[in-house]
């Protein structure tokens, strides 16, 4: 199903004020998955999805740079309830088509209001309601919604612009500077000298997809990143299809296999990091050959999984380097100059186009102005309950996925929890629920959202001070451990003292 068809089945324009049992923020991978679970588990619940963009998809709609694809497998990044039948690493177009089918097959389109940018969300203890003020993007018309429960599924970065550091001399550069997140339609790379700043999944995806068109493309990195290489195929899935096994069975079997292997790999990264490091770098050496300086350009200084490891399907990025269409420079930027970038080593990288694949701005719950009973809410002053609820914030859940496993796995876990919580509130006759530290938690040390010794990407480190706090107990942290949480979440006691009903 194409995007325009999915949009055509969306609901009519909202009225000035409407009330819903649940308001879901965002029609990306999390919002659509959460809406599905809500319709199946609590079919009598009224809900609306507010999406600031003009269509569904989130990242897979807003990012349009060449080759945009997933950096984790779609058997686990896809939904538990809908089999993925394509290659494990999928293009944005394939992911959008998959999401469009979920919307159409489950009649979710009538619940979505596109082009609705949320400005503020205010909780009233008197009415036990959230009031959400939004603006329609097509005519700047203000609209207001009220909801009993707010489900934040908007993702974790700002869609409007990517993060580009301020380098000295940027105004002196005579060429074009672009960020992959805001890829211009009119850019021409044919025959151009291109420098891509950055060494993450975006750079490794973009470079092989433009290398055949550029005169040359250079990846400029301050320090190396870990990558995993492999075929863009799952052998067991191919074999089961040859045996004509049902796709639903294949989906579940492949998901379990991948999750089992991911768990084992993650544990090895912690227990034998040097051996894992040797194996990862060995894969790269096998492609680039013995004469390539892998030690300088592809040997990170940190242990594996301290930052996200991107999967490079069929080693396409490394083949572009091997074939001489792309090259890698490991150095630091002194300043931009008219014809490119002057490096601290004294060398100048000539460029017609510079692409800043330097990450994004963290968005703390959608950059929405929150208030509780008229008082501005600062999430940095709250403590997180399992990375999805916050002390002192009633009737709200947040979907923040995994770094070391697919984001969508946590969407499913949180959705099951929220649906169970909503049913429990109805059974108790409660109009409000919030989390609070228990008596045994009050002397608990409060720490940063993520342990930087465990995981420390730059986008988190830059904005850690804006994120909620965590405790040293499993209930009060986002563990990043799907393999533990898949058993812990269904077992959460909704009458635990951490939950305060009213």
Secondary structure by P-SEA (a helix, b strand, c coil): ccaaaaaaacccccccbbbbcbbbccccaaaaaaaaaaaaacccccbbbbbccccccccccccccccccccccccccccccccccccccccaaaaaaaaaaaaaaacccccccccccccbbbbbccccbbbbbbbcccccbbbbbbbcbbbbccccccccbbbbccccccccccbbbbbcccccccccccccbbbbccccaaaaaaaaaccccccbbbbbbcbbbbbbbbccccaaaaaaaaacccaaaaaaaaaaaaaaaaaaaaaaaaacaaaaaaaaaaaaaaaacccccccccccccccccccbbbbbccaaaaaaaaaccbbbbbccccccccccccccccccccccbbbcccbbbbbccccccccccccccccccccccccccccccccbbbbbbbcccccaaaaaaaaaaaaaaaaaaaaacccbbbbbbcccccccccccccccccccccccccccccbbbbcccccccccccaaaaaaaaaaccccccccccc
